[in-house]
Amino acid sequence: MWKFVIGVLIIAVLLVIGEIIRENKVFRVTRYHVRSPKLDNSIRLIFISDLHNKSYGNHNQKLIEAIDAQRPDMILVGGDMLVGRSSIECFDEAVALLKTLSEKYLVYYANGNHEQRMKEDRQVYGDMYERYIEQIKGCGIHFLANQTETILINGQAIDISGLEIFFQCYTKGLRREEFTKADMETCIGPRKERRYRILLAHNPAYIDTYKEWGADLILSGHLHGGLVRIPGIGGIISPQLKLFPKYSGEFHHEENADIVVSKGLGSHTIPIRLFNVPELIVIQLKQNKQHRL
């Protein structure tokens, strides 16, 4: 009997290892539909986050083809496109992908924790961050570091804000009340207009603050889906080693905000994914005709 049990356990372990290997080599397209009375026209967005220098095919050709197939109106990048390494140039894949996308689409980009670490620690990274940002801006990327741009797309005016927070906000696992609406207003400014506003905010730990500030659509990442996901429960662990984080890779509608947290497209350091396939997110914004302002 014990030989049978050991055999079953060995097979189960091998299957899990095989699935982890498979999930680190593929991605899927996840689609969400978001409605708002502030919208008059339909807009299709692609949301990319946490690529971490991953390449799907030669120079991310498979990823580019998947994006092209969706025919987006614009692309929003939520940070961590690279891995912050001091020993080597760490951004060639990210720059190559962004350059290709910017030649076809309107692209907005906000920092994640890896970009922020490079920015703050010049003793370790030198001018690597500045050179990276110079290259992506040179491609025509709209880089938002605590900035907001108002754009007109498909006849619809919307605000896009990119939040940049100190690296300690990732490493110390601050409580929500330690990053407040007042802090948001110091970073980006108060919410003034009634236009539809999209917030690129890499760290989902402060979702309550983002909602209180007034974001209509919050786009986050950072948690890589919680590494391992349990169906019906969600991700099991955050980078700060918090078990079962509330927001790890899903869609929520709370109060007046829609929240999309990406499971990411890549991994780093501990490349474990189980029941947690990397994802390219497509968001279709539509008018809520029953609740027009």
C-alpha positions as CSV (number, residue, x, y, z in Angstrom):
1,M,0.0,0.0,0.0
2,W,2.8,2.4,0.9
3,K,4.4,1.8,-2.4
4,F,1.2,2.8,-4.2
5,V,0.9,6.0,-2.1
6,I,4.6,7.0,-2.7
7,G,4.0,6.3,-6.4
8,V,1.0,8.6,-6.5
9,L,2.9,11.3,-4.7
10,I,5.8,11.1,-7.1
11,I,3.4,11.4,-10.1
12,A,1.6,14.3,-8.5
13,V,4.9,16.2,-7.8
14,L,6.0,15.5,-11.4
15,L,2.7,16.8,-12.7
16,V,3.0,20.0,-10.6
17,I,6.6,20.6,-11.8
18,G,5.5,20.0,-15.4
19,E,2.6,22.5,-15.0
20,I,4.9,25.1,-13.4
21,I,7.3,24.8,-16.4
22,R,4.4,25.0,-18.9
23,E,2.9,28.1,-17.2
24,N,6.2,29.9,-17.4
25,K,6.3,29.5,-21.2
26,V,2.8,30.6,-22.2
27,F,0.4,33.4,-21.7
28,R,-3.3,33.9,-22.2
29,V,-5.6,36.8,-23.1
30,T,-7.9,37.9,-20.4
31,R,-10.9,40.2,-21.3
32,Y,-12.9,42.5,-19.1
33,H,-15.8,44.8,-19.9
34,V,-16.1,48.0,-17.9
35,R,-19.1,50.4,-18.1
36,S,-19.3,53.9,-16.8
37,P,-21.9,56.8,-17.1
38,K,-18.9,59.1,-17.8
39,L,-18.2,57.4,-21.1
40,D,-19.9,58.3,-24.4
41,N,-17.9,56.0,-26.7
42,S,-16.3,52.6,-26.6
43,I,-12.5,52.3,-26.1
44,R,-10.4,49.2,-26.2
45,L,-7.3,49.1,-24.0
46,I,-4.5,46.7,-23.6
47,F,-2.9,46.5,-20.1
48,I,0.6,45.1,-19.8
49,S,2.4,44.6,-16.5
50,D,5.3,42.8,-14.9
51,L,7.0,41.5,-18.1
52,H,10.4,41.3,-16.3
53,N,12.4,41.0,-19.6
54,K,10.4,37.9,-20.6
55,S,10.3,37.3,-24.3
56,Y,7.6,35.2,-25.9
57,G,9.1,34.2,-29.2
58,N,11.9,36.2,-30.9
59,H,11.8,39.7,-29.6
60,N,8.3,39.0,-28.2
61,Q,6.8,38.4,-31.6
62,K,4.1,36.1,-30.1
63,L,3.1,38.8,-27.7
64,I,3.0,41.5,-30.4
65,E,0.9,39.3,-32.6
66,A,-1.6,38.8,-29.7
67,I,-1.8,42.5,-29.1
68,D,-2.3,43.3,-32.8
69,A,-5.1,40.7,-33.0
70,Q,-7.0,42.7,-30.4
71,R,-6.8,46.0,-32.4
72,P,-6.5,48.2,-29.3
73,D,-7.0,52.0,-29.3
74,M,-4.1,52.3,-26.9
75,I,-1.8,50.4,-24.6
76,L,-1.2,51.0,-20.9
77,V,1.9,49.7,-19.2
78,G,1.8,49.2,-15.5
79,G,5.5,48.9,-14.7
80,D,8.2,46.2,-14.0
81,M,8.9,45.7,-17.7
82,L,12.5,44.8,-16.6
83,V,14.4,43.3,-13.7
84,G,16.5,45.7,-11.8
85,R,20.0,44.3,-12.0
86,S,23.2,46.3,-11.5
87,S,25.6,43.9,-13.2
88,I,24.2,44.0,-16.7
89,E,22.1,46.1,-19.1
90,C,18.7,44.9,-18.1
91,F,16.3,46.6,-20.4
92,D,17.0,45.5,-24.0
93,E,13.9,43.3,-24.3
94,A,11.7,45.9,-22.7
95,V,12.9,48.7,-25.0
96,A,12.6,46.6,-28.1
97,L,9.0,45.6,-27.3
98,L,8.0,49.2,-26.4
99,K,9.6,50.6,-29.5
100,T,7.6,48.2,-31.7
101,L,4.4,48.9,-29.9
102,S,4.9,52.7,-30.0
103,E,5.2,52.6,-33.8
104,K,1.6,51.2,-34.0
105,Y,-0.2,52.4,-30.9
106,L,-0.5,55.2,-28.3
107,V,1.4,53.9,-25.3
108,Y,1.3,55.2,-21.7
109,Y,3.8,53.9,-19.1
110,A,4.1,54.2,-15.3
111,N,6.8,52.8,-13.0
112,G,6.8,49.7,-11.0
113,N,9.0,48.8,-8.1
114,H,11.9,47.6,-10.3
115,E,12.2,50.9,-12.1
116,Q,11.8,52.7,-8.9
117,R,14.6,50.8,-7.2
118,M,16.9,51.7,-10.1
119,K,15.9,55.3,-9.9
120,E,16.5,55.7,-6.2
121,D,19.7,53.7,-5.7
122,R,22.2,55.4,-8.0
123,Q,25.1,54.0,-5.9
124,V,24.2,50.5,-7.2
125,Y,22.6,51.3,-10.6
126,G,24.4,54.4,-11.6
127,D,22.6,56.2,-14.5
128,M,20.9,53.0,-15.8
129,Y,17.4,54.3,-14.9
130,E,17.9,57.6,-16.7
131,R,19.2,55.9,-19.8
132,Y,16.3,53.5,-19.8
133,I,13.7,56.3,-19.5
134,E,15.5,58.3,-22.2
135,Q,15.3,55.3,-24.5
136,I,11.6,54.7,-24.0
137,K,10.7,58.3,-24.3
138,G,12.7,58.4,-27.5
139,C,10.4,55.7,-28.8
140,G,7.4,58.0,-28.3
141,I,6.2,56.4,-25.1
142,H,4.1,58.7,-22.8
143,F,5.9,58.3,-19.5
144,L,3.8,59.3,-16.5
145,A,5.7,59.8,-13.2
146,N,3.1,61.3,-10.9
147,Q,1.6,63.0,-13.9
148,T,-1.8,63.1,-15.7
149,E,-2.5,63.5,-19.4
150,T,-5.8,64.3,-20.9
151,I,-6.4,62.6,-24.2
152,L,-9.1,62.6,-26.8
153,I,-9.7,59.1,-28.2
154,N,-12.6,57.9,-30.3
155,G,-14.2,61.3,-29.5
156,Q,-13.9,60.6,-25.8
157,A,-11.9,62.7,-23.4
158,I,-10.2,60.7,-20.6
159,D,-7.5,61.4,-18.0
160,I,-4.7,58.9,-17.6
161,S,-2.6,59.2,-14.4
162,G,0.6,57.4,-13.5
163,L,1.4,57.0,-9.8
164,E,5.1,56.9,-8.7
165,I,5.7,56.0,-5.1
166,F,8.9,55.5,-3.1
167,F,10.5,52.1,-3.1
168,Q,9.9,51.8,0.6
169,C,6.2,51.6,-0.1
170,Y,6.9,48.2,-1.7
171,T,9.5,46.8,0.7
172,K,8.0,47.8,4.1
173,G,4.4,46.7,3.3
174,L,2.9,49.9,4.7
175,R,-0.7,49.8,5.8
176,R,-3.3,51.5,3.7
177,E,-3.7,54.3,6.2
178,E,0.0,55.1,5.9
179,F,-0.5,56.1,2.3
180,T,-3.5,58.3,2.3
181,K,-5.6,60.4,-0.1
182,A,-3.5,63.4,1.0
183,D,-0.4,61.5,-0.1
184,M,-2.0,60.8,-3.4
185,E,-2.8,64.5,-3.9
186,T,0.8,65.4,-3.0
187,C,2.0,62.9,-5.7
188,I,-0.5,63.6,-8.5
189,G,-2.7,66.4,-7.3
190,P,-6.4,66.4,-6.4
191,R,-9.1,65.0,-8.6
192,K,-10.6,68.1,-10.2
193,E,-12.5,67.2,-13.4
194,R,-15.5,64.9,-13.8
195,R,-13.8,63.2,-16.8
196,Y,-13.3,59.5,-16.7
197,R,-9.9,58.8,-15.0
198,I,-7.6,55.8,-15.4
199,L,-5.0,55.3,-12.7
200,L,-1.8,53.3,-13.4
201,A,-0.7,52.3,-9.9
202,H,1.6,49.3,-9.7
203,N,1.1,48.4,-6.1
204,P,-2.4,47.2,-5.2
205,A,-1.8,47.4,-1.5
206,Y,-3.3,50.9,-1.5
207,I,-6.5,50.3,-3.5
208,D,-8.6,51.9,-0.8
209,T,-6.6,55.1,-1.1
210,Y,-6.8,55.0,-4.9
211,K,-10.6,54.7,-4.7
212,E,-10.9,57.5,-2.1
213,W,-8.8,59.8,-4.4
214,G,-11.3,59.3,-7.2
215,A,-10.0,56.9,-9.8
216,D,-12.6,55.4,-12.0
217,L,-10.4,52.5,-13.3
218,I,-7.5,51.3,-11.3
219,L,-4.8,49.2,-13.1
220,S,-2.3,47.4,-10.8
221,G,0.0,44.4,-10.9
222,H,3.1,43.6,-8.7
223,L,1.8,40.4,-7.1
224,H,2.3,38.1,-10.1
225,G,-1.1,36.6,-9.4
226,G,0.0,35.4,-5.9
227,L,2.4,32.9,-7.5
228,V,0.0,29.9,-6.8
229,R,-3.7,30.4,-7.2
230,I,-6.4,28.4,-5.6
231,P,-9.7,28.3,-7.6
232,G,-12.4,30.3,-5.9
233,I,-9.9,31.8,-3.4
234,G,-7.2,33.6,-5.5
235,G,-3.5,34.1,-5.0
236,I,-1.8,32.7,-1.9
237,I,1.1,35.0,-1.2
238,S,2.3,38.6,-1.9
239,P,6.0,39.7,-2.4
240,Q,5.8,41.0,1.3
241,L,4.9,37.4,2.3
242,K,1.3,38.3,3.2
243,L,-0.9,35.3,2.8
244,F,-4.0,35.5,0.6
245,P,-3.8,39.2,-0.5
246,K,-7.2,40.6,-1.3
247,Y,-6.1,41.9,-4.7
248,S,-3.7,39.6,-6.5
249,G,-4.9,39.1,-10.1
250,E,-8.6,39.7,-10.8
251,F,-11.4,42.2,-11.5
252,H,-13.5,44.0,-8.9
253,H,-16.1,46.6,-9.0
254,E,-16.2,48.5,-5.6
255,E,-18.1,51.6,-4.8
256,N,-17.5,53.8,-7.9
257,A,-14.3,52.2,-9.1
258,D,-13.4,49.3,-11.3
259,I,-10.2,47.5,-10.3
260,V,-8.0,45.3,-12.5
261,V,-5.0,43.6,-11.0
262,S,-2.8,41.9,-13.6
263,K,-1.2,38.5,-12.9
264,G,1.7,39.8,-15.0
265,L,3.5,38.4,-18.0
266,G,6.8,37.4,-16.5
267,S,8.6,36.3,-13.3
268,H,11.9,36.8,-11.6
269,T,14.0,35.4,-8.7
270,I,11.5,32.6,-7.9
271,P,9.8,31.7,-11.2
272,I,6.9,29.7,-9.8
273,R,3.4,29.9,-11.3
274,L,0.8,27.3,-10.6
275,F,-2.8,27.6,-11.8
276,N,-1.7,31.1,-12.6
277,V,-1.0,31.5,-16.3
278,P,0.6,34.9,-17.3
279,E,-1.9,37.2,-18.9
280,L,-2.3,40.0,-21.5
281,I,-5.3,42.0,-20.4
282,V,-7.9,43.5,-22.8
283,I,-10.3,46.0,-21.3
284,Q,-13.4,47.2,-23.3
285,L,-14.6,50.5,-21.9
286,K,-18.3,51.1,-22.7
287,Q,-21.1,53.6,-21.9
288,N,-23.5,52.7,-19.1
289,K,-26.6,53.9,-20.9
290,Q,-28.9,53.3,-17.9
291,H,-27.0,55.6,-15.6
292,R,-25.9,58.6,-17.7
293,L,-24.7,61.7,-15.8
